[in-house]
Amino acid sequence: MASMMELIEELWFLKRDLVSDDYDRALARLGKEVPMTVHSMPSGAKIWTWTVPDKWTCREAWLETLDGQRLIDYADHPLHLVSYSQPFDGEISRTDLLPHLHGHPHLPEAIPFVFKYYQADWGLCAPQALIDSLDQARYRVKIDTVFESGELKVGEVFVQGEIDDCFVLAAHLDHPAMVNDDLSGVVVGLEVMRQLLAGPQPHYSYRFLILPETQGSIAYLSQHEDLIPSMRGGLFLEMLGTDAPHALQLSYQETSAADGALALALLEREPDVHIGPLRTIIDNDERQFNAPGVRVPMLSLSRVVDAHTEESRFRPYPEYHSSLDSPAIVSQARLADSCDTVLALLRAFDQTRYLVNHYKGEVFASGFGLWVDYRQDPEGHRRHFRIMDRIDGTRTAADIAFELDCSLAEVNAVVDPMIEKGLVTLSDQPQPTDPHR
């Protein structure tokens, strides 16, 4: 059983383009770590408003001077070629060449990651310093790429809970020769599932989807519309290997049970964590789950340098979308900490049930051994009754904790004895007990 860093070292430099042989190799390797179902959608298939792209393969790609000096070579690094570049072969003037060359806007020494999945164009990528040094009138370019029918693949790891209603984890496996985005999320999610599979059985079921970014989520959801109503929440895992602090992005439905449970659990674990609305910290596959017609409340967990700024969406860490996103910037310790954090959030969600009262009126607290003496503990007395007042079949423990600005542990300290005494039961769905509703 490989460690998270061992898997990263093994897989990171593969050419994991959207639909490609190396993406398939990486997914097959991960499938040796845990039981996995692979879902395939053929090129050209309609997935809602999108179409599954062709499989893309590059045989070779390079830029040379006319006297044969090779300046850029795809064989040296997969990011040297625009992903899904069209083929090109011939001499070209410097003036015509430059629009097809891409440097990184922030890292002049790095090769950028550029993709053109649905644009019929060709291009090469290189450090900006190299591009700036090109001073000859003409150059030779060779890009030998092939587009052919293939299959977009999504790996699914499933843990059966006591009920079929499920929580969805997701991370994307594409992006050639990069680590933090998002191989880090993949290996963290895989380790989380390994631990869930080891038991004990959770209340909810859990699905972990390993997919190509955007198209993978749309493909899976469009082929499994029957599962969408049972998806009670989700968490996208991304950029979890660096020293940056965790940030939690909420779902479109910020008042959902999933949002409340995960946000509260993370705040108790990391009081200074940044929590922000949808589309303010990162933009990734959580968009597809939150989108119209789907509306699964999927949050996202990432490590972001400055989550308080709009810039985090487009540059969440310095090496983002570049050849500097290598194993050197992530660590087993950070990955393990993120894994522990995700497990803590899932434990909180797994306890997310609605509290249904089986009493009317104020509870005879002393008669059930629930009395808190206001003279000895005035704050505890006040909190005890404020919690009991809110148990009416419409709130979870996390909802009450948010309302009262107290911890989940403080709510459970009141609720658990009431459950033991039969005054409260748990429900997977709201069960309002107000006779006026």
C-alpha positions as CSV (number, residue, x, y, z in Angstrom):
1,M,0.0,0.0,0.0
2,A,1.7,3.2,-1.2
3,S,1.9,6.4,0.8
4,M,0.4,9.6,-0.5
5,M,3.9,11.0,-1.4
6,E,4.9,7.7,-3.0
7,L,1.8,7.8,-5.3
8,I,2.6,11.4,-6.2
9,E,6.2,10.6,-7.1
10,E,5.0,7.7,-9.2
11,L,2.3,9.5,-11.1
12,W,3.0,13.2,-11.2
13,F,5.1,13.4,-14.5
14,L,2.6,11.4,-16.5
15,K,1.0,13.2,-19.5
16,R,-2.4,13.2,-17.8
17,D,-4.4,15.2,-20.4
18,L,-8.1,15.2,-20.4
19,V,-8.7,12.0,-22.4
20,S,-5.3,10.3,-22.9
21,D,-3.4,7.1,-22.4
22,D,-1.5,8.5,-19.4
23,Y,-4.6,9.6,-17.6
24,D,-5.9,6.1,-18.0
25,R,-2.6,4.6,-16.7
26,A,-2.8,6.9,-13.6
27,L,-6.4,5.9,-12.9
28,A,-5.6,2.2,-13.3
29,R,-2.7,2.6,-10.9
30,L,-4.9,4.2,-8.3
31,G,-7.4,1.4,-8.7
32,K,-4.8,-1.0,-7.3
33,E,-4.9,0.9,-4.0
34,V,-8.7,0.6,-3.3
35,P,-11.7,-1.1,-4.9
36,M,-12.7,1.2,-7.8
37,T,-15.4,1.3,-10.4
38,V,-14.4,3.0,-13.7
39,H,-17.1,4.8,-15.7
40,S,-16.4,5.5,-19.3
41,M,-18.1,7.9,-21.8
42,P,-17.1,7.7,-25.5
43,S,-15.8,10.7,-27.4
44,G,-18.6,12.6,-29.1
45,A,-21.1,11.6,-26.4
46,K,-23.5,14.4,-25.3
47,I,-23.2,15.2,-21.6
48,W,-25.8,17.8,-21.0
49,T,-24.8,20.8,-23.0
50,W,-21.2,19.6,-23.5
51,T,-19.6,17.0,-25.7
52,V,-16.9,14.5,-24.6
53,P,-13.7,15.5,-26.4
54,D,-11.5,13.2,-28.5
55,K,-8.6,11.3,-27.1
56,W,-5.4,13.4,-27.7
57,T,-1.9,12.1,-28.1
58,C,1.3,13.9,-28.9
59,R,4.1,11.9,-30.6
60,E,6.5,14.8,-30.7
61,A,6.6,18.6,-30.5
62,W,9.5,21.0,-30.8
63,L,10.8,24.4,-31.9
64,E,14.2,24.7,-33.6
65,T,16.3,27.3,-35.3
66,L,16.8,26.7,-39.0
67,D,20.3,25.3,-38.3
68,G,18.9,22.6,-36.0
69,Q,19.3,24.0,-32.5
70,R,16.4,22.7,-30.5
71,L,14.9,25.3,-28.2
72,I,11.7,23.7,-26.9
73,D,11.1,20.0,-26.7
74,Y,8.0,18.2,-25.5
75,A,10.2,15.2,-24.7
76,D,11.8,17.3,-21.9
77,H,8.5,18.4,-20.2
78,P,4.8,17.7,-21.0
79,L,3.9,21.4,-20.4
80,H,6.0,22.5,-23.4
81,L,3.0,21.8,-25.6
82,V,-0.5,23.3,-25.3
83,S,-2.8,20.5,-24.2
84,Y,-5.0,19.5,-27.1
85,S,-2.8,21.5,-29.6
86,Q,-3.5,21.0,-33.2
87,P,-0.7,19.6,-35.3
88,F,1.7,21.9,-37.2
89,D,4.8,21.2,-39.3
90,G,6.8,23.7,-41.2
91,E,8.9,26.9,-41.2
92,I,7.4,30.0,-39.7
93,S,8.4,33.6,-39.3
94,R,9.1,35.0,-35.8
95,T,6.2,37.4,-36.2
96,D,3.8,34.6,-36.9
97,L,5.3,32.3,-34.3
98,L,5.1,34.6,-31.3
99,P,1.2,34.4,-31.0
100,H,1.6,30.7,-30.6
101,L,4.2,30.8,-27.8
102,H,3.0,31.1,-24.2
103,G,5.0,32.2,-21.2
104,H,3.9,32.3,-17.5
105,P,2.5,35.7,-16.5
106,H,4.0,35.6,-13.0
107,L,6.9,33.2,-13.2
108,P,9.3,34.1,-16.0
109,E,11.5,31.0,-15.3
110,A,8.6,28.5,-15.4
111,I,6.7,26.7,-18.2
112,P,3.0,27.5,-18.0
113,F,0.1,25.1,-18.3
114,V,-2.1,26.1,-21.2
115,F,-5.0,24.1,-22.6
116,K,-7.3,24.5,-25.6
117,Y,-9.7,21.6,-25.4
118,Y,-12.4,23.1,-27.7
119,Q,-10.2,25.6,-29.7
120,A,-8.7,24.5,-33.0
121,D,-5.3,26.1,-32.5
122,W,-1.7,25.1,-31.9
123,G,0.9,26.3,-29.4
124,L,4.0,25.8,-27.5
125,C,4.9,26.8,-24.0
126,A,8.3,27.9,-22.5
127,P,9.9,30.2,-19.9
128,Q,9.2,33.8,-20.8
129,A,13.0,34.5,-20.9
130,L,13.4,32.0,-23.7
131,I,10.6,33.5,-25.7
132,D,12.0,37.0,-25.2
133,S,15.4,35.8,-26.5
134,L,14.1,34.7,-29.9
135,D,15.7,37.0,-32.4
136,Q,15.9,35.1,-35.6
137,A,13.7,35.8,-38.6
138,R,12.4,32.3,-39.1
139,Y,12.1,29.0,-37.1
140,R,11.1,25.4,-37.6
141,V,8.1,23.9,-35.7
142,K,7.0,20.3,-35.5
143,I,3.9,19.3,-33.6
144,D,2.8,15.8,-34.3
145,T,-0.5,15.3,-32.5
146,V,-3.4,12.9,-33.1
147,F,-7.1,13.3,-32.3
148,E,-9.1,10.0,-32.2
149,S,-12.0,8.4,-30.6
150,G,-11.4,7.5,-27.0
151,E,-13.2,7.3,-23.6
152,L,-13.4,9.9,-20.8
153,K,-13.0,8.0,-17.6
154,V,-14.1,8.6,-14.0
155,G,-13.0,6.5,-11.1
156,E,-15.5,5.9,-8.3
157,V,-14.6,4.6,-4.8
158,F,-17.7,3.7,-2.8
159,V,-18.3,3.1,0.9
160,Q,-21.7,1.7,1.8
161,G,-23.3,3.4,4.8
162,E,-26.3,2.4,6.9
163,I,-28.4,4.4,4.4
164,D,-28.0,5.0,0.7
165,D,-28.1,8.8,0.9
166,C,-24.5,9.8,0.3
167,F,-21.8,12.5,0.6
168,V,-19.6,13.0,-2.5
169,L,-15.9,13.7,-2.4
170,A,-14.2,14.7,-5.7
171,A,-10.8,15.6,-7.1
172,H,-9.4,15.9,-10.6
173,L,-6.6,13.6,-12.0
174,D,-5.8,15.5,-15.2
175,H,-3.2,18.3,-15.5
176,P,0.0,16.8,-16.8
177,A,3.2,17.0,-14.8
178,M,1.7,18.9,-11.9
179,V,1.2,17.9,-8.3
180,N,-0.6,20.3,-6.0
181,D,-3.3,20.9,-8.7
182,D,-4.7,18.4,-8.2
183,L,-2.9,15.2,-7.6
184,S,-2.7,16.3,-4.0
185,G,-6.5,16.2,-3.7
186,V,-6.6,12.8,-5.4
187,V,-4.2,11.1,-3.0
188,V,-5.8,12.8,0.1
189,G,-9.2,11.6,-1.1
190,L,-7.9,8.1,-1.7
191,E,-6.4,7.9,1.8
192,V,-9.7,9.2,3.3
193,M,-11.6,6.4,1.5
194,R,-9.1,3.8,2.6
195,Q,-9.7,4.8,6.2
196,L,-13.5,4.8,5.7
197,L,-13.4,1.4,4.1
198,A,-11.5,0.1,7.1
199,G,-14.6,0.8,9.3
200,P,-16.7,1.2,11.3
201,Q,-19.6,1.6,8.9
202,P,-20.7,5.2,8.6
203,H,-24.3,6.3,8.7
204,Y,-24.3,7.9,5.2
205,S,-22.7,6.3,2.2
206,Y,-19.6,8.0,0.7
207,R,-18.5,8.3,-2.9
208,F,-15.1,9.6,-4.1
209,L,-14.9,10.6,-7.7
210,I,-11.6,10.8,-9.5
211,L,-12.2,12.7,-12.7
212,P,-11.0,15.0,-15.4
213,E,-11.7,18.6,-14.4
214,T,-15.2,20.0,-15.4
215,Q,-16.0,17.5,-18.2
216,G,-15.6,14.6,-15.7
217,S,-18.1,15.9,-13.3
218,I,-20.6,16.7,-16.0
219,A,-20.1,13.3,-17.6
220,Y,-20.7,11.5,-14.3
221,L,-23.7,13.5,-13.2
222,S,-25.3,13.4,-16.6
223,Q,-25.0,9.6,-16.6
224,H,-26.1,9.2,-13.0
225,E,-29.0,11.6,-12.7
226,D,-30.9,9.1,-10.6
227,L,-28.3,9.4,-7.8
228,I,-28.5,13.2,-7.6
229,P,-31.5,13.3,-5.2
230,S,-29.6,11.1,-2.8
231,M,-26.5,13.3,-2.7
232,R,-26.8,15.2,0.5
233,G,-23.6,17.1,0.3
234,G,-20.1,17.1,-1.1
235,L,-16.5,18.4,-0.7
236,F,-14.1,19.1,-3.6
237,L,-10.5,18.4,-2.6
238,E,-7.8,20.6,-4.2
239,M,-4.3,22.0,-3.6
240,L,-3.8,20.2,-0.2
241,G,-0.1,19.6,-0.1
242,T,1.6,23.0,0.5
243,D,2.3,25.0,3.7
244,A,-0.6,27.4,3.0
245,P,-3.5,27.3,5.5
246,H,-6.8,25.6,4.8
247,A,-9.7,27.5,3.3
248,L,-13.3,26.3,3.0
249,Q,-15.6,27.5,0.2
250,L,-19.3,27.1,0.9
251,S,-21.8,25.7,-1.5
252,Y,-24.5,27.6,-3.4
253,Q,-26.9,26.5,-0.6
254,E,-25.0,28.1,2.3
255,T,-27.6,27.1,4.8
256,S,-27.6,23.4,3.9
257,A,-26.9,20.8,6.6
258,A,-23.6,20.0,4.8
259,D,-22.4,23.6,4.9
260,G,-23.3,23.9,8.6
261,A,-21.7,20.7,9.7
262,L,-18.4,21.1,7.7
263,A,-18.0,24.8,8.5
264,L,-18.6,24.3,12.2
265,A,-16.2,21.3,12.4
266,L,-13.5,23.1,10.6
267,L,-13.8,26.2,12.8
268,E,-13.5,24.1,15.9
269,R,-10.4,22.4,14.4
270,E,-8.9,25.6,13.0
271,P,-10.4,28.7,14.6
272,D,-8.7,31.2,12.2
273,V,-9.7,29.3,9.0
274,H,-11.0,31.4,6.2
275,I,-14.6,30.5,5.0
276,G,-16.0,32.2,2.0
277,P,-19.0,31.9,-0.4
278,L,-19.1,29.9,-3.7
279,R,-16.8,31.2,-6.4
280,T,-14.7,33.4,-4.1
281,I,-11.8,31.1,-3.2
282,I,-11.3,28.7,-6.1
283,D,-13.3,27.6,-9.2
284,N,-13.4,24.0,-9.9
285,D,-15.8,21.0,-10.1
286,E,-17.8,22.1,-7.1
287,R,-19.4,24.4,-9.7
288,Q,-20.9,21.5,-11.6
289,F,-22.5,20.0,-8.5
290,N,-23.9,23.3,-7.3
291,A,-25.2,24.3,-10.8
292,P,-28.9,24.7,-11.8
293,G,-30.6,21.4,-12.3
294,V,-28.2,19.7,-9.9
295,R,-27.9,21.8,-6.7
296,V,-25.9,19.3,-4.6
297,P,-24.4,21.4,-1.8
298,M,-20.7,20.8,-2.6
299,L,-18.1,22.8,-0.7
300,S,-14.4,22.8,-1.4
301,L,-11.4,22.5,0.8
302,S,-8.0,23.8,-0.4
303,R,-4.8,25.4,0.9
304,V,-4.7,28.9,-0.5
305,V,-2.1,31.5,0.1
306,D,-4.5,34.4,0.5
307,A,-8.1,33.3,0.5
308,H,-9.4,36.7,1.4
309,T,-8.6,38.2,-2.0
310,E,-10.3,37.7,-5.4
311,E,-6.8,36.8,-6.8
312,S,-7.0,33.5,-5.0
313,R,-9.4,32.1,-7.6
314,F,-6.8,32.6,-10.4
315,R,-3.5,32.3,-8.5
316,P,-4.2,30.3,-5.3
317,Y,-0.5,29.5,-4.8
318,P,2.7,30.9,-6.4
319,E,3.5,27.8,-8.6
320,Y,-0.1,27.4,-9.9
321,H,-0.4,26.1,-13.5
322,S,3.3,25.9,-14.0
323,S,6.3,23.5,-14.2
324,L,7.2,24.6,-10.7
325,D,4.2,22.7,-9.3
326,S,6.3,19.6,-8.6
327,P,6.8,17.2,-5.6
328,A,9.2,19.8,-4.1
329,I,6.3,22.1,-3.0
330,V,4.2,19.5,-1.2
331,S,4.9,17.3,1.8
332,Q,3.6,14.1,3.4
333,A,3.0,16.0,6.6
334,R,0.7,18.5,4.9
335,L,-1.1,15.8,3.0
336,A,-1.6,13.8,6.2
337,D,-2.9,16.9,8.0
338,S,-5.4,17.6,5.2
339,C,-6.5,13.9,5.3
340,D,-7.1,14.2,9.1
341,T,-9.0,17.4,8.5
342,V,-11.3,15.9,5.8
343,L,-12.0,12.9,8.1
344,A,-13.0,15.3,10.9
345,L,-15.3,17.1,8.6
346,L,-16.9,13.8,7.4
347,R,-17.4,12.7,11.0
348,A,-19.3,15.9,11.7
349,F,-21.4,15.4,8.6
350,D,-22.1,11.8,9.4
351,Q,-23.7,13.0,12.7
352,T,-25.9,15.4,10.7
353,R,-29.4,14.4,11.5
354,Y,-32.4,16.5,12.4
355,L,-33.3,16.6,16.1
356,V,-36.9,15.6,16.6
357,N,-38.6,16.4,19.9
358,H,-40.8,13.8,21.6
359,Y,-42.0,16.2,24.2
360,K,-44.3,19.2,24.3
361,G,-43.8,22.2,26.3
362,E,-40.7,22.9,28.4
363,V,-39.0,19.7,29.5
364,F,-39.2,18.8,33.2
365,A,-35.5,18.9,33.4
366,S,-35.0,17.8,37.0
367,G,-37.4,14.9,36.6
368,F,-35.2,13.5,33.8
369,G,-31.9,14.3,35.5
370,L,-31.2,17.2,33.1
371,W,-31.3,20.1,35.4
372,V,-28.4,22.6,35.4
373,D,-28.4,24.8,38.5
374,Y,-28.5,28.4,37.5
375,R,-26.8,29.4,40.8
376,Q,-23.8,27.2,40.1
377,D,-23.6,27.5,36.3
378,P,-25.7,30.4,35.1
379,E,-24.3,30.3,31.5
380,G,-24.7,26.5,31.3
381,H,-28.3,26.8,32.6
382,R,-29.1,29.4,30.0
383,R,-27.5,27.5,27.1
384,H,-29.2,24.3,28.2
385,F,-32.7,25.7,27.8
386,R,-31.9,27.7,24.7
387,I,-30.7,24.5,23.0
388,M,-33.8,22.5,24.1
389,D,-36.1,25.3,22.9
390,R,-34.7,24.8,19.3
391,I,-35.3,21.1,19.1
392,D,-38.4,21.0,16.9
393,G,-37.5,18.6,14.0
394,T,-36.3,21.4,11.7
395,R,-32.7,21.8,13.0
396,T,-29.5,19.7,13.2
397,A,-27.1,20.0,16.1
398,A,-24.9,22.1,13.8
399,D,-27.8,24.5,13.0
400,I,-28.3,25.1,16.7
401,A,-24.6,25.6,17.3
402,F,-24.5,28.2,14.6
403,E,-27.6,30.0,15.9
404,L,-26.3,30.1,19.5
405,D,-22.6,30.7,18.6
406,C,-21.5,27.8,20.6
407,S,-19.6,24.6,19.8
408,L,-21.0,21.4,18.5
409,A,-19.7,19.6,21.6
410,E,-21.8,22.0,23.8
411,V,-24.9,21.2,21.8
412,N,-24.3,17.4,21.9
413,A,-23.7,17.6,25.7
414,V,-27.4,18.6,26.0
415,V,-28.8,16.5,23.2
416,D,-27.1,13.2,23.8
417,P,-28.7,12.6,27.3
418,M,-32.1,13.6,25.8
419,I,-31.6,10.9,23.1
420,E,-30.7,8.3,25.8
421,K,-33.9,9.2,27.7
422,G,-36.1,9.0,24.6
423,L,-36.9,12.7,24.6
424,V,-35.2,13.2,21.2
425,T,-34.7,11.1,18.2
426,L,-32.6,11.6,15.0
427,S,-34.0,11.8,11.5
428,D,-32.4,12.0,8.1
429,Q,-35.0,14.4,6.9
430,P,-36.7,17.4,8.6
431,Q,-39.8,16.4,10.7
432,P,-41.3,19.7,11.9
433,T,-43.3,19.1,15.1
434,D,-44.9,22.6,15.2
435,P,-48.6,21.9,14.7
436,H,-48.9,25.2,12.7
437,R,-46.5,23.8,9.9
